[in-house]
Amino acid sequence: MSKKMNSPKPSHFVWNELVTTSVPAAKKFYSSLLGWKTKAFGKNAVGYTVIFKGKDKPRGIGGMMKCP
């Protein structure tokens, strides 16, 4: 698959949400499978994690949180 097909078009906003029963397990699984990097959102770690893609200039592509 070409990089062109794997990326959103310029100026198009794309964001995905992952709701899971185990955020730590999801972080581990998707980071090893897809190379995602993650970071807790907010100063107080409100239970939301931002997902980043890319090595040189990582960009936010989504977030994950625990299923209520």
Secondary structure, DSSP 8 states (H G I E B T S, - for coil): --HHHHS--TT----EEEEES-HHHHHHHHHHHH--EEEE-TTTT-SEEEEEE-SSS-EEEEEEEE--
